[in-house]
Amino acid sequence: MPAHVHSKRPPPRALVKRRTLGFLTDSFTDYYQLALLGGAMAVARDRRAGFVAFAGRVPAAETAVGSLVSTASADGLVVTAPTMSYRMGNEAFVRYARALGPSPVCFIAGQGSGVHSALADNRGGMRAAVVHLVTVHDKKRIVFLRGYVGNPEAEERFSAYREVLEEHGIAYDDALVVVGNFERYTARDALLAAMARGVVPDAVVASNDLMALGAIDALGVRGLSVPGDVAVVGFDDSDEGRFASPTLTSVRQPLDAQGRSAAKLVFEILEGGTPPTTSTVPRPLSTIGHCLTTIARASS
C-alpha cells in the first residue's frame, strides 16, 4: 500500500479573507455619483475584492443608511462627501461617517479628522474658466452660480472666482453671486429672480453642470441666447452637459480618477500601507469644451 504523501497546501479560497470595499453616496441617478462609483468599482475589480454600494438619504442627524453600512458589510468605505454632508455640516458628518463602522474611511472631495481624502483641483479648474471669460471674451458682469454654502468644493470654487476678479481689477458684486445648491431648477429660479432684480450678466459660470443648464433655462425664458448674448460655463463636463443643446462648455473634472484614488487609498491602508492623508487628482490640461488650448494656456 503506497505511503501517504503529506504536502503543505495553500488554504482553500473560501478560507482566505476577501476584502470588501464599501461606497456610500446619496443616490445613483446623477452623472457625478455614477462616475465616482465607476472609478472605485474598477479598483475593487482589479484587486478581485468585493464591492458593495449604499445609497441613502442625506443625513440630518441619524438615518437608516447607518444600519446598512457596517463592519459586517465592508472593510473600508469611500464616501461622496459633498453630496452627503451639506445638511449636517462637515464636522458632524465626519463623526457620523467614522461611527458607521468600516475603517479606513476615505472622503471624495472632503476632509476631516480621522479620514483620508481624495481631492480634485477645484481652484485651478475654476480659475481657468473665469480667466478665460475675462481675458479671451472680455466679460465683466459674470454671474457666479454657487453650490451649497459651506460645502468645501463649492467654497473653493467660489474663492477662485473672487481671486480672478480681484487679479483683473473687476469689482466684486454680491448681487452677481446666486446660490443654486448644485441643482438645476433651484439655479434656474434663483437666476430668474436675480435678473428680475436688475442683474444683467454677460456671462455665467456655475459650480456644476446642472446649475449651468439651469442658467441656460433661465436665460431662454428671458429671450437671451447662449452663447450669443450670454456665455455660460459649467463644471464637471458631465453627460448632461455634453448632450445638451447648445452643448455646454464645462471644466472637465477627473471624476473617474477621483473614485479610483479614493479606493486605492482605502486598499493601501487595509494592506498595511501608510499612504498620505490626502491625494489630489490633477486636473487634465484639456479643460473646457470648445476652447481647450486657450484654457490650458490661461491656467498655466
QUIQUI-V578107 format. One record per backbone hydrogen bond with DSSP energy under -1.0 kcal/mol. NH is the residue of the N-H (numbers start at 1). CO is the residue of the C=O. If there is no record, write none. Layout:
BEGIN
nh;co
NH;CO
NH;CO
END
This chain:
BEGIN
nh;co
15;12
21;50
22;76
23;52
24;78
25;54
34;30
35;31
36;32
37;33
38;34
39;35
40;36
41;37
42;38
43;39
44;40
45;41
46;42
47;43
48;45
49;44
50;19
52;21
54;23
56;25
66;63
67;64
68;65
69;65
73;70
74;70
75;20
76;20
77;104
78;22
79;106
80;24
81;79
84;81
85;81
89;85
93;89
94;90
95;91
96;92
97;93
98;94
99;95
103;75
106;77
107;116
108;79
109;118
115;112
116;105
117;277
118;107
119;279
122;120
125;121
126;122
127;123
128;124
129;125
130;126
131;127
132;128
133;129
134;130
135;131
136;132
137;132
139;133
143;203
144;176
145;205
146;178
151;148
155;151
156;152
157;153
158;154
159;155
160;156
161;157
162;158
163;159
164;160
165;161
166;162
167;163
168;164
169;166
170;165
176;173
177;174
178;144
180;146
181;146
183;180
187;183
188;184
189;185
190;186
191;187
192;188
193;189
194;190
195;191
196;192
197;193
198;195
199;194
202;141
203;141
204;231
205;143
206;233
207;145
209;235
212;208
213;209
214;210
215;211
216;212
217;213
218;214
219;215
220;216
221;217
222;218
223;220
224;219
229;225
230;225
231;202
233;204
234;249
236;251
242;238
243;239
248;241
251;234
252;287
255;253
258;254
259;255
260;256
261;257
262;258
263;259
264;260
265;261
266;262
267;263
268;264
269;265
270;266
271;267
272;269
273;268
279;117
281;119
287;285
291;288
295;291
296;292
297;293
298;294
299;295
END
